């Protein structure tokens, strides 16, 4: 029996969560098609799976509408060069992983040139800028969604779609071992532990880090035995956070990565809105979600967003199960007041989390790899 023809897969991920999804998909594709080559843009996990990255993924990690303007010239130049490189390479398929403002244009150009295109992780078209679905329909042969309500939206809009579930739901056990995590961190089994997760991007940490530390100081004054743990997304974030901690007397354990260990160990978490809120949900940890953006970005988004919720737990539950404390409302006093009952064990908000976990647990990387290969076989 002859071996399958060599396959060239191009992928572009824009941030840490995309790097995780991309590396899982690459592993699953290699298992099915050993003679596969990967090109594009990704982070350390994708590079470890064999991706030839044209430039560092960190150059794409920028948040907010206003913040993008300062980097717009660079981002447009990088996208133009990347399109030219990919047109020259002629991969069998291009997979844009999240980062829709960067990847959707690439998909459109490549599909027009006869290259099959997949978008992995739906942009929030159901919440805002719904006209983007027209661009997705034109530029995308297949949409892979992580969440079930997204797939329903695309089906209604006539976009080929497959709900693959979320790789985090596969990786995280249905029941976490809090005692083992605490032992690993050197915390007593009965300790009260608060995880602080102010985001993975520099801009997020700049806006939320000080606020989270102020909140922790307020809680510590009332609960001197409280343990604090903060997983740093990367070496740059650790450096940034250490600088913000100077002059504060906060007994805080900084971890390199290891967000899952922090969530496994904690009683509750103060967390930036984003993918990490899904991790907290999957660990069944009660949370308070906070976020701050540049004032103009926030003003614009308030007028554009159609969804009543910003955090994934509330979107998945389709009701307000976790507090969302945003922009000027996000003060240390208010955040501390919301966290106290969670530390006291009033965890009603987690009642929905197990059912959501089971819905999302679908072996996502393998589902996504099968969908990509089925597209190529058509």
Short mmCIF file of the C-alpha atoms (twelve columns), coordinates in Angstrom:
data_MODEL
# 
_entry.id   MODEL 
# 
loop_
_atom_site.group_PDB 
_atom_site.id 
_atom_site.type_symbol 
_atom_site.label_atom_id 
_atom_site.label_alt_id 
_atom_site.label_comp_id 
_atom_site.label_asym_id 
_atom_site.label_seq_id 
_atom_site.Cartn_x 
_atom_site.Cartn_y 
_atom_site.Cartn_z 
_atom_site.pdbx_PDB_model_num 
ATOM 1   C CA . UNK A 1   0.000   0.000  0.000  1 
ATOM 2   C CA . UNK A 2   1.497   3.372  -0.978 1 
ATOM 3   C CA . UNK A 3   2.049   5.976  1.712  1 
ATOM 4   C CA . UNK A 4   -0.019  9.205  1.539  1 
ATOM 5   C CA . UNK A 5   1.441   12.066 -0.517 1 
ATOM 6   C CA . UNK A 6   3.442   14.671 1.449  1 
ATOM 7   C CA . UNK A 7   1.229   17.316 3.007  1 
ATOM 8   C CA . UNK A 8   2.057   20.972 3.647  1 
ATOM 9   C CA . UNK A 9   -0.111  22.661 6.283  1 
ATOM 10  C CA . UNK A 10  0.146   26.397 7.000  1 
ATOM 11  C CA . UNK A 11  -1.066  27.636 10.398 1 
ATOM 12  C CA . UNK A 12  -1.127  31.083 11.988 1 
ATOM 13  C CA . UNK A 13  -1.795  31.581 15.714 1 
ATOM 14  C CA . UNK A 14  -1.765  34.984 17.385 1 
ATOM 15  C CA . UNK A 15  -1.452  34.268 21.106 1 
ATOM 16  C CA . UNK A 16  -0.844  31.670 23.809 1 
ATOM 17  C CA . UNK A 17  -4.301  30.061 23.652 1 
ATOM 18  C CA . UNK A 18  -3.941  29.640 19.880 1 
ATOM 19  C CA . UNK A 19  -0.488  28.130 20.366 1 
ATOM 20  C CA . UNK A 20  -2.052  25.449 22.612 1 
ATOM 21  C CA . UNK A 21  -4.807  24.659 20.091 1 
ATOM 22  C CA . UNK A 22  -2.385  24.699 17.163 1 
ATOM 23  C CA . UNK A 23  0.074   22.316 18.797 1 
ATOM 24  C CA . UNK A 24  -2.713  19.840 19.629 1 
ATOM 25  C CA . UNK A 25  -4.007  19.956 16.063 1 
ATOM 26  C CA . UNK A 26  -0.483  19.489 14.669 1 
ATOM 27  C CA . UNK A 27  0.054   16.412 16.879 1 
ATOM 28  C CA . UNK A 28  -3.229  14.909 15.712 1 
ATOM 29  C CA . UNK A 29  -2.417  15.602 12.031 1 
ATOM 30  C CA . UNK A 30  1.047   14.002 12.408 1 
ATOM 31  C CA . UNK A 31  -0.538  10.883 13.925 1 
ATOM 32  C CA . UNK A 32  -2.776  10.505 10.863 1 
ATOM 33  C CA . UNK A 33  -0.365  11.758 8.206  1 
ATOM 34  C CA . UNK A 34  3.301   11.240 9.198  1 
ATOM 35  C CA . UNK A 35  4.665   12.965 6.070  1 
ATOM 36  C CA . UNK A 36  3.400   16.449 6.941  1 
ATOM 37  C CA . UNK A 37  5.254   19.763 6.996  1 
ATOM 38  C CA . UNK A 38  4.097   22.829 8.953  1 
ATOM 39  C CA . UNK A 39  4.772   26.467 8.074  1 
ATOM 40  C CA . UNK A 40  3.313   29.788 9.280  1 
ATOM 41  C CA . UNK A 41  3.369   31.639 12.601 1 
ATOM 42  C CA . UNK A 42  3.076   30.116 16.068 1 
ATOM 43  C CA . UNK A 43  4.508   30.063 19.545 1 
ATOM 44  C CA . UNK A 44  6.855   27.713 21.392 1 
ATOM 45  C CA . UNK A 45  4.386   24.801 21.574 1 
ATOM 46  C CA . UNK A 46  3.732   24.836 17.829 1 
ATOM 47  C CA . UNK A 47  7.441   25.237 17.091 1 
ATOM 48  C CA . UNK A 48  8.103   22.196 19.322 1 
ATOM 49  C CA . UNK A 49  5.718   20.204 17.076 1 
ATOM 50  C CA . UNK A 50  7.775   21.190 14.017 1 
ATOM 51  C CA . UNK A 51  6.327   24.514 12.836 1 
ATOM 52  C CA . UNK A 52  8.664   26.685 10.776 1 
ATOM 53  C CA . UNK A 53  7.535   30.082 12.142 1 
ATOM 54  C CA . UNK A 54  8.164   33.027 9.835  1 
ATOM 55  C CA . UNK A 55  8.298   35.508 12.750 1 
ATOM 56  C CA . UNK A 56  7.654   35.480 16.549 1 
ATOM 57  C CA . UNK A 57  3.993   35.007 17.492 1 
ATOM 58  C CA . UNK A 58  4.376   37.703 20.172 1 
ATOM 59  C CA . UNK A 59  4.334   40.330 17.380 1 
ATOM 60  C CA . UNK A 60  0.633   39.546 16.821 1 
ATOM 61  C CA . UNK A 61  -0.440  39.626 20.503 1 
ATOM 62  C CA . UNK A 62  -2.089  43.027 20.845 1 
ATOM 63  C CA . UNK A 63  -5.429  43.776 22.503 1 
ATOM 64  C CA . UNK A 64  -8.102  46.409 22.039 1 
ATOM 65  C CA . UNK A 65  -9.182  48.577 19.116 1 
ATOM 66  C CA . UNK A 66  -7.232  51.695 20.047 1 
ATOM 67  C CA . UNK A 67  -4.097  49.756 21.035 1 
ATOM 68  C CA . UNK A 68  -3.926  48.129 17.596 1 
ATOM 69  C CA . UNK A 69  -3.591  51.546 15.940 1 
ATOM 70  C CA . UNK A 70  -0.087  52.024 17.359 1 
ATOM 71  C CA . UNK A 71  1.004   48.740 15.770 1 
ATOM 72  C CA . UNK A 72  -1.144  48.887 12.650 1 
ATOM 73  C CA . UNK A 73  1.621   49.646 10.140 1 
ATOM 74  C CA . UNK A 74  3.737   46.735 11.403 1 
ATOM 75  C CA . UNK A 75  0.765   44.322 11.467 1 
ATOM 76  C CA . UNK A 76  -0.302  45.216 7.925  1 
ATOM 77  C CA . UNK A 77  3.259   44.849 6.629  1 
ATOM 78  C CA . UNK A 78  3.659   41.466 8.330  1 
ATOM 79  C CA . UNK A 79  0.334   40.234 6.941  1 
ATOM 80  C CA . UNK A 80  1.211   41.361 3.393  1 
ATOM 81  C CA . UNK A 81  4.614   39.612 3.550  1 
ATOM 82  C CA . UNK A 82  3.043   36.489 5.041  1 
ATOM 83  C CA . UNK A 83  0.414   36.292 2.275  1 
ATOM 84  C CA . UNK A 84  3.185   36.541 -0.334 1 
ATOM 85  C CA . UNK A 85  5.234   33.833 1.430  1 
ATOM 86  C CA . UNK A 86  2.229   31.503 1.625  1 
ATOM 87  C CA . UNK A 87  1.205   32.095 -1.982 1 
ATOM 88  C CA . UNK A 88  4.757   31.149 -2.977 1 
ATOM 89  C CA . UNK A 89  4.747   28.048 -0.720 1 
ATOM 90  C CA . UNK A 90  1.299   26.836 -1.939 1 
ATOM 91  C CA . UNK A 91  0.341   24.801 1.168  1 
ATOM 92  C CA . UNK A 92  -2.403  22.190 0.808  1 
ATOM 93  C CA . UNK A 93  -4.442  23.970 3.463  1 
ATOM 94  C CA . UNK A 94  -4.229  27.151 5.521  1 
ATOM 95  C CA . UNK A 95  -5.560  27.124 9.104  1 
ATOM 96  C CA . UNK A 96  -6.066  30.472 10.838 1 
ATOM 97  C CA . UNK A 97  -6.240  29.933 14.581 1 
ATOM 98  C CA . UNK A 98  -8.240  32.692 16.259 1 
ATOM 99  C CA . UNK A 99  -6.692  36.214 15.676 1 
ATOM 100 C CA . UNK A 100 -9.533  36.941 13.202 1 
ATOM 101 C CA . UNK A 101 -8.547  40.528 12.362 1 
ATOM 102 C CA . UNK A 102 -5.203  39.168 11.157 1 
ATOM 103 C CA . UNK A 103 -6.116  35.759 9.744  1 
ATOM 104 C CA . UNK A 104 -9.475  36.267 7.987  1 
ATOM 105 C CA . UNK A 105 -7.881  38.468 5.295  1 
ATOM 106 C CA . UNK A 106 -5.179  35.848 4.753  1 
ATOM 107 C CA . UNK A 107 -7.830  33.160 4.360  1 
ATOM 108 C CA . UNK A 108 -9.715  35.237 1.794  1 
ATOM 109 C CA . UNK A 109 -6.602  35.889 -0.317 1 
ATOM 110 C CA . UNK A 110 -5.439  32.260 -0.203 1 
ATOM 111 C CA . UNK A 111 -8.869  30.840 -0.984 1 
ATOM 112 C CA . UNK A 112 -9.119  33.165 -3.992 1 
ATOM 113 C CA . UNK A 113 -5.785  31.624 -5.109 1 
ATOM 114 C CA . UNK A 114 -7.229  28.099 -4.886 1 
ATOM 115 C CA . UNK A 115 -5.810  27.111 -1.474 1 
ATOM 116 C CA . UNK A 116 -8.242  25.459 0.948  1 
ATOM 117 C CA . UNK A 117 -8.816  27.437 4.148  1 
ATOM 118 C CA . UNK A 118 -9.966  26.593 7.658  1 
ATOM 119 C CA . UNK A 119 -10.651 28.959 10.541 1 
ATOM 120 C CA . UNK A 120 -10.199 27.367 13.982 1 
ATOM 121 C CA . UNK A 121 -11.927 29.252 16.856 1 
ATOM 122 C CA . UNK A 122 -14.863 31.407 15.868 1 
ATOM 123 C CA . UNK A 123 -14.554 35.153 16.287 1 
ATOM 124 C CA . UNK A 124 -17.393 36.591 18.396 1 
ATOM 125 C CA . UNK A 125 -19.527 37.360 15.336 1 
ATOM 126 C CA . UNK A 126 -22.676 36.362 17.244 1 
ATOM 127 C CA . UNK A 127 -21.901 39.188 19.729 1 
ATOM 128 C CA . UNK A 128 -20.617 42.043 17.580 1 
ATOM 129 C CA . UNK A 129 -19.620 43.011 14.024 1 
ATOM 130 C CA . UNK A 130 -21.988 40.357 12.677 1 
ATOM 131 C CA . UNK A 131 -21.307 41.400 9.065  1 
ATOM 132 C CA . UNK A 132 -17.939 39.632 9.400  1 
ATOM 133 C CA . UNK A 133 -19.840 36.415 8.751  1 
ATOM 134 C CA . UNK A 134 -20.074 37.491 5.079  1 
ATOM 135 C CA . UNK A 135 -16.269 37.693 4.894  1 
ATOM 136 C CA . UNK A 136 -15.980 34.332 6.666  1 
ATOM 137 C CA . UNK A 137 -18.410 32.728 4.197  1 
ATOM 138 C CA . UNK A 138 -16.368 34.095 1.286  1 
ATOM 139 C CA . UNK A 139 -12.910 33.288 2.665  1 
ATOM 140 C CA . UNK A 140 -13.362 30.105 4.651  1 
ATOM 141 C CA . UNK A 141 -13.949 26.534 3.398  1 
ATOM 142 C CA . UNK A 142 -14.577 25.320 6.947  1 
ATOM 143 C CA . UNK A 143 -15.156 26.894 10.373 1 
ATOM 144 C CA . UNK A 144 -14.147 24.828 13.416 1 
ATOM 145 C CA . UNK A 145 -15.916 26.033 16.576 1 
ATOM 146 C CA . UNK A 146 -15.015 25.279 20.164 1 
ATOM 147 C CA . UNK A 147 -18.481 26.046 21.540 1 
ATOM 148 C CA . UNK A 148 -21.857 24.579 20.566 1 
ATOM 149 C CA . UNK A 149 -23.845 27.815 20.283 1 
ATOM 150 C CA . UNK A 150 -21.293 29.127 17.742 1 
ATOM 151 C CA . UNK A 151 -21.888 26.178 15.391 1 
ATOM 152 C CA . UNK A 152 -25.644 26.830 15.454 1 
ATOM 153 C CA . UNK A 153 -25.012 30.456 14.422 1 
ATOM 154 C CA . UNK A 154 -22.856 29.444 11.417 1 
ATOM 155 C CA . UNK A 155 -25.326 26.787 10.279 1 
ATOM 156 C CA . UNK A 156 -28.021 29.480 10.171 1 
ATOM 157 C CA . UNK A 157 -25.656 31.699 8.128  1 
ATOM 158 C CA . UNK A 158 -24.801 28.979 5.579  1 
ATOM 159 C CA . UNK A 159 -21.135 28.619 6.570  1 
ATOM 160 C CA . UNK A 160 -19.664 25.060 6.536  1 
ATOM 161 C CA . UNK A 161 -18.990 24.371 10.226 1 
ATOM 162 C CA . UNK A 162 -18.025 21.635 12.653 1 
ATOM 163 C CA . UNK A 163 -18.270 21.862 16.454 1 
ATOM 164 C CA . UNK A 164 -15.108 20.099 17.639 1 
ATOM 165 C CA . UNK A 165 -15.255 20.864 21.359 1 
ATOM 166 C CA . UNK A 166 -12.424 22.401 23.347 1 
ATOM 167 C CA . UNK A 167 -9.022  20.803 23.884 1 
ATOM 168 C CA . UNK A 168 -8.902  22.292 27.403 1 
ATOM 169 C CA . UNK A 169 -12.032 20.304 28.295 1 
ATOM 170 C CA . UNK A 170 -10.213 17.158 27.130 1 
ATOM 171 C CA . UNK A 171 -7.008  17.969 29.022 1 
ATOM 172 C CA . UNK A 172 -8.539  19.015 32.343 1 
ATOM 173 C CA . UNK A 173 -9.917  16.161 34.484 1 
ATOM 174 C CA . UNK A 174 -13.601 16.243 35.398 1 
ATOM 175 C CA . UNK A 175 -12.540 16.300 39.042 1 
ATOM 176 C CA . UNK A 176 -9.329  18.121 40.013 1 
ATOM 177 C CA . UNK A 177 -7.008  16.976 42.824 1 
ATOM 178 C CA . UNK A 178 -6.815  20.082 45.027 1 
ATOM 179 C CA . UNK A 179 -4.886  18.352 47.815 1 
ATOM 180 C CA . UNK A 180 -2.092  17.193 45.469 1 
ATOM 181 C CA . UNK A 181 -1.805  20.656 43.903 1 
ATOM 182 C CA . UNK A 182 -1.506  22.272 47.337 1 
ATOM 183 C CA . UNK A 183 1.127   19.779 48.391 1 
ATOM 184 C CA . UNK A 184 3.119   20.606 45.240 1 
ATOM 185 C CA . UNK A 185 2.940   24.330 46.055 1 
ATOM 186 C CA . UNK A 186 3.783   23.827 49.734 1 
ATOM 187 C CA . UNK A 187 0.371   25.029 50.958 1 
ATOM 188 C CA . UNK A 188 -1.446  23.384 53.851 1 
ATOM 189 C CA . UNK A 189 -4.408  21.234 52.850 1 
ATOM 190 C CA . UNK A 190 -6.781  23.507 54.816 1 
ATOM 191 C CA . UNK A 191 -5.246  26.815 53.605 1 
ATOM 192 C CA . UNK A 192 -7.386  29.501 52.008 1 
ATOM 193 C CA . UNK A 193 -5.921  30.099 48.523 1 
ATOM 194 C CA . UNK A 194 -6.761  32.834 46.029 1 
ATOM 195 C CA . UNK A 195 -5.413  32.646 42.471 1 
ATOM 196 C CA . UNK A 196 -4.750  35.926 40.659 1 
ATOM 197 C CA . UNK A 197 -4.817  35.753 36.849 1 
ATOM 198 C CA . UNK A 198 -4.485  39.237 35.310 1 
ATOM 199 C CA . UNK A 199 -4.018  38.012 31.719 1 
ATOM 200 C CA . UNK A 200 -1.300  36.838 29.365 1 
ATOM 201 C CA . UNK A 201 -0.715  40.056 27.386 1 
ATOM 202 C CA . UNK A 202 1.415   42.974 28.479 1 
ATOM 203 C CA . UNK A 203 -1.436  45.446 28.051 1 
ATOM 204 C CA . UNK A 204 -3.794  43.375 30.189 1 
ATOM 205 C CA . UNK A 205 -1.258  43.019 32.986 1 
ATOM 206 C CA . UNK A 206 -0.516  46.764 32.857 1 
ATOM 207 C CA . UNK A 207 -4.206  47.592 33.339 1 
ATOM 208 C CA . UNK A 208 -5.141  44.817 35.777 1 
ATOM 209 C CA . UNK A 209 -1.980  43.835 37.708 1 
ATOM 210 C CA . UNK A 210 -1.999  46.752 40.144 1 
ATOM 211 C CA . UNK A 211 -5.766  46.464 40.615 1 
ATOM 212 C CA . UNK A 212 -5.482  42.745 41.423 1 
ATOM 213 C CA . UNK A 213 -2.655  43.425 43.905 1 
ATOM 214 C CA . UNK A 214 -4.701  46.205 45.572 1 
ATOM 215 C CA . UNK A 215 -7.600  43.751 45.881 1 
ATOM 216 C CA . UNK A 216 -5.309  41.097 47.384 1 
ATOM 217 C CA . UNK A 217 -3.961  43.609 49.940 1 
ATOM 218 C CA . UNK A 218 -7.514  44.480 50.959 1 
ATOM 219 C CA . UNK A 219 -8.400  40.795 51.409 1 
ATOM 220 C CA . UNK A 220 -5.181  40.057 53.311 1 
ATOM 221 C CA . UNK A 221 -5.926  42.817 55.813 1 
ATOM 222 C CA . UNK A 222 -9.138  40.979 56.722 1 
ATOM 223 C CA . UNK A 223 -7.750  37.434 56.279 1 
ATOM 224 C CA . UNK A 224 -4.046  37.382 57.224 1 
ATOM 225 C CA . UNK A 225 -3.703  33.645 56.491 1 
ATOM 226 C CA . UNK A 226 -4.773  33.991 52.848 1 
ATOM 227 C CA . UNK A 227 -2.340  32.421 50.344 1 
ATOM 228 C CA . UNK A 228 -1.889  34.063 46.943 1 
ATOM 229 C CA . UNK A 229 -0.714  32.335 43.783 1 
ATOM 230 C CA . UNK A 230 -0.181  33.952 40.376 1 
ATOM 231 C CA . UNK A 231 0.811   31.999 37.242 1 
ATOM 232 C CA . UNK A 232 2.911   34.178 34.869 1 
ATOM 233 C CA . UNK A 233 2.148   33.515 31.193 1 
ATOM 234 C CA . UNK A 234 5.805   33.887 30.146 1 
ATOM 235 C CA . UNK A 235 9.158   35.353 31.205 1 
ATOM 236 C CA . UNK A 236 8.183   38.879 30.059 1 
ATOM 237 C CA . UNK A 237 4.983   38.838 32.117 1 
ATOM 238 C CA . UNK A 238 6.900   37.589 35.161 1 
ATOM 239 C CA . UNK A 239 9.371   40.456 34.823 1 
ATOM 240 C CA . UNK A 240 6.499   42.921 34.419 1 
ATOM 241 C CA . UNK A 241 4.670   41.577 37.489 1 
ATOM 242 C CA . UNK A 242 7.812   41.498 39.647 1 
ATOM 243 C CA . UNK A 243 8.342   45.198 38.837 1 
ATOM 244 C CA . UNK A 244 4.721   45.933 39.836 1 
ATOM 245 C CA . UNK A 245 5.199   44.071 43.138 1 
ATOM 246 C CA . UNK A 246 8.191   46.194 44.182 1 
ATOM 247 C CA . UNK A 247 7.382   48.137 47.353 1 
ATOM 248 C CA . UNK A 248 4.407   45.903 48.202 1 
ATOM 249 C CA . UNK A 249 4.495   43.434 51.082 1 
ATOM 250 C CA . UNK A 250 2.424   40.783 49.334 1 
ATOM 251 C CA . UNK A 251 3.177   37.137 50.218 1 
ATOM 252 C CA . UNK A 252 2.553   35.868 46.720 1 
ATOM 253 C CA . UNK A 253 3.783   32.733 44.952 1 
ATOM 254 C CA . UNK A 254 4.654   33.516 41.324 1 
ATOM 255 C CA . UNK A 255 4.652   30.515 38.997 1 
ATOM 256 C CA . UNK A 256 6.184   30.168 35.535 1 
ATOM 257 C CA . UNK A 257 3.167   29.110 33.483 1 
ATOM 258 C CA . UNK A 258 1.437   26.383 35.521 1 
ATOM 259 C CA . UNK A 259 -1.952  28.133 35.418 1 
ATOM 260 C CA . UNK A 260 -3.592  24.724 35.812 1 
ATOM 261 C CA . UNK A 261 -1.681  24.065 39.031 1 
ATOM 262 C CA . UNK A 262 -2.797  27.433 40.423 1 
ATOM 263 C CA . UNK A 263 -6.427  26.741 39.522 1 
ATOM 264 C CA . UNK A 264 -6.266  23.203 40.919 1 
ATOM 265 C CA . UNK A 265 -4.954  24.528 44.242 1 
ATOM 266 C CA . UNK A 266 -7.180  27.560 44.796 1 
ATOM 267 C CA . UNK A 267 -10.509 28.149 46.525 1 
ATOM 268 C CA . UNK A 268 -11.405 31.015 44.194 1 
ATOM 269 C CA . UNK A 269 -9.854  33.088 41.415 1 
ATOM 270 C CA . UNK A 270 -9.757  36.752 40.438 1 
ATOM 271 C CA . UNK A 271 -9.366  36.588 36.689 1 
ATOM 272 C CA . UNK A 272 -9.151  38.654 33.507 1 
ATOM 273 C CA . UNK A 273 -11.859 38.010 30.934 1 
ATOM 274 C CA . UNK A 274 -10.553 35.621 28.276 1 
ATOM 275 C CA . UNK A 275 -9.722  31.957 27.695 1 
ATOM 276 C CA . UNK A 276 -8.485  31.581 31.278 1 
ATOM 277 C CA . UNK A 277 -12.069 31.942 32.520 1 
ATOM 278 C CA . UNK A 278 -12.862 28.715 30.652 1 
ATOM 279 C CA . UNK A 279 -9.943  27.014 32.423 1 
ATOM 280 C CA . UNK A 280 -11.324 28.189 35.780 1 
ATOM 281 C CA . UNK A 281 -14.762 26.874 34.808 1 
ATOM 282 C CA . UNK A 282 -13.314 23.474 33.842 1 
ATOM 283 C CA . UNK A 283 -11.541 23.294 37.212 1 
ATOM 284 C CA . UNK A 284 -14.946 24.124 38.800 1 
ATOM 285 C CA . UNK A 285 -13.454 27.142 40.613 1 
ATOM 286 C CA . UNK A 286 -15.688 30.077 41.551 1 
ATOM 287 C CA . UNK A 287 -14.413 33.305 40.021 1 
ATOM 288 C CA . UNK A 288 -14.798 37.038 39.736 1 
ATOM 289 C CA . UNK A 289 -14.100 38.257 36.199 1 
ATOM 290 C CA . UNK A 290 -12.578 41.711 35.776 1 
ATOM 291 C CA . UNK A 291 -11.474 43.671 32.734 1 
ATOM 292 C CA . UNK A 292 -10.266 47.116 31.797 1 
ATOM 293 C CA . UNK A 293 -9.598  48.495 28.325 1 
ATOM 294 C CA . UNK A 294 -8.464  51.859 26.979 1 
ATOM 295 C CA . UNK A 295 -11.457 54.193 27.614 1 
ATOM 296 C CA . UNK A 296 -12.114 54.792 23.908 1 
ATOM 297 C CA . UNK A 297 -11.941 51.039 23.134 1 
ATOM 298 C CA . UNK A 298 -14.440 50.334 25.919 1 
ATOM 299 C CA . UNK A 299 -16.765 53.114 24.726 1 
ATOM 300 C CA . UNK A 300 -16.717 51.744 21.179 1 
ATOM 301 C CA . UNK A 301 -17.251 48.131 22.235 1 
ATOM 302 C CA . UNK A 302 -20.192 49.039 24.494 1 
ATOM 303 C CA . UNK A 303 -21.961 50.398 21.429 1 
ATOM 304 C CA . UNK A 304 -21.048 47.480 19.168 1 
ATOM 305 C CA . UNK A 305 -21.505 44.390 21.376 1 
ATOM 306 C CA . UNK A 306 -24.895 42.678 21.187 1 
ATOM 307 C CA . UNK A 307 -24.228 40.043 23.871 1 
ATOM 308 C CA . UNK A 308 -25.237 40.763 27.482 1 
ATOM 309 C CA . UNK A 309 -22.113 38.889 28.735 1 
ATOM 310 C CA . UNK A 310 -18.368 39.117 28.117 1 
ATOM 311 C CA . UNK A 311 -17.065 36.060 30.006 1 
ATOM 312 C CA . UNK A 312 -17.140 32.525 28.594 1 
ATOM 313 C CA . UNK A 313 -18.796 30.968 31.696 1 
ATOM 314 C CA . UNK A 314 -21.789 33.293 31.339 1 
ATOM 315 C CA . UNK A 315 -21.921 32.884 27.553 1 
ATOM 316 C CA . UNK A 316 -21.880 29.095 27.865 1 
ATOM 317 C CA . UNK A 317 -24.452 29.047 30.672 1 
ATOM 318 C CA . UNK A 318 -26.514 31.697 28.841 1 
ATOM 319 C CA . UNK A 319 -27.045 33.401 32.191 1 
ATOM 320 C CA . UNK A 320 -25.072 35.489 34.676 1 
ATOM 321 C CA . UNK A 321 -23.435 32.812 36.833 1 
ATOM 322 C CA . UNK A 322 -20.155 34.673 37.505 1 
ATOM 323 C CA . UNK A 323 -19.747 38.376 38.365 1 
ATOM 324 C CA . UNK A 324 -18.320 40.535 35.559 1 
ATOM 325 C CA . UNK A 325 -16.744 43.709 36.945 1 
ATOM 326 C CA . UNK A 326 -15.664 45.940 34.085 1 
ATOM 327 C CA . UNK A 327 -13.842 49.206 33.438 1 
ATOM 328 C CA . UNK A 328 -14.496 51.980 36.031 1 
ATOM 329 C CA . UNK A 329 -16.627 49.607 38.122 1 
ATOM 330 C CA . UNK A 330 -13.510 47.423 38.613 1 
ATOM 331 C CA . UNK A 331 -12.214 48.796 41.918 1 
ATOM 332 C CA . UNK A 332 -10.297 46.906 44.600 1 
ATOM 333 C CA . UNK A 333 -13.141 47.484 47.056 1 
ATOM 334 C CA . UNK A 334 -15.778 46.004 44.742 1 
ATOM 335 C CA . UNK A 335 -13.626 43.045 43.660 1 
ATOM 336 C CA . UNK A 336 -12.760 42.182 47.277 1 
ATOM 337 C CA . UNK A 337 -16.440 42.323 48.259 1 
ATOM 338 C CA . UNK A 338 -17.332 39.918 45.420 1 
ATOM 339 C CA . UNK A 339 -14.520 37.508 46.348 1 
ATOM 340 C CA . UNK A 340 -15.258 37.185 50.096 1 
ATOM 341 C CA . UNK A 341 -18.325 34.903 49.716 1 
ATOM 342 C CA . UNK A 342 -16.438 32.735 47.223 1 
ATOM 343 C CA . UNK A 343 -13.575 32.259 49.672 1 
ATOM 344 C CA . UNK A 344 -16.158 31.439 52.350 1 
ATOM 345 C CA . UNK A 345 -17.333 28.499 50.259 1 
ATOM 346 C CA . UNK A 346 -20.512 29.927 48.748 1 
ATOM 347 C CA . UNK A 347 -19.908 28.213 45.423 1 
ATOM 348 C CA . UNK A 348 -23.380 28.144 43.855 1 
ATOM 349 C CA . UNK A 349 -21.933 29.589 40.650 1 
ATOM 350 C CA . UNK A 350 -20.039 26.350 39.959 1 
ATOM 351 C CA . UNK A 351 -23.227 24.251 39.801 1 
ATOM 352 C CA . UNK A 352 -23.409 24.701 36.007 1 
ATOM 353 C CA . UNK A 353 -19.728 24.031 35.367 1 
ATOM 354 C CA . UNK A 354 -19.712 20.225 35.304 1 
ATOM 355 C CA . UNK A 355 -22.442 19.981 32.644 1 
ATOM 356 C CA . UNK A 356 -20.619 22.534 30.470 1 
ATOM 357 C CA . UNK A 357 -17.357 20.590 30.877 1 
ATOM 358 C CA . UNK A 358 -18.997 17.364 29.652 1 
ATOM 359 C CA . UNK A 359 -20.528 19.138 26.621 1 
ATOM 360 C CA . UNK A 360 -17.143 20.531 25.551 1 
ATOM 361 C CA . UNK A 361 -15.228 17.273 26.124 1 
ATOM 362 C CA . UNK A 362 -15.172 15.867 22.572 1 
ATOM 363 C CA . UNK A 363 -11.485 15.040 21.846 1 
ATOM 364 C CA . UNK A 364 -11.120 18.378 20.058 1 
ATOM 365 C CA . UNK A 365 -7.676  18.024 18.467 1 
ATOM 366 C CA . UNK A 366 -8.596  14.715 16.832 1 
ATOM 367 C CA . UNK A 367 -12.005 16.037 15.759 1 
ATOM 368 C CA . UNK A 368 -10.299 19.086 14.205 1 
ATOM 369 C CA . UNK A 369 -7.651  16.953 12.436 1 
ATOM 370 C CA . UNK A 370 -10.352 14.654 11.001 1 
ATOM 371 C CA . UNK A 371 -12.332 17.665 9.757  1 
ATOM 372 C CA . UNK A 372 -9.246  19.177 8.062  1 
ATOM 373 C CA . UNK A 373 -8.318  15.902 6.348  1 
ATOM 374 C CA . UNK A 374 -11.924 15.328 5.241  1 
ATOM 375 C CA . UNK A 375 -11.889 18.815 3.683  1 
ATOM 376 C CA . UNK A 376 -8.667  17.973 1.823  1 
ATOM 377 C CA . UNK A 377 -10.132 14.669 0.600  1 
ATOM 378 C CA . UNK A 378 -13.149 16.412 -0.938 1 
# 
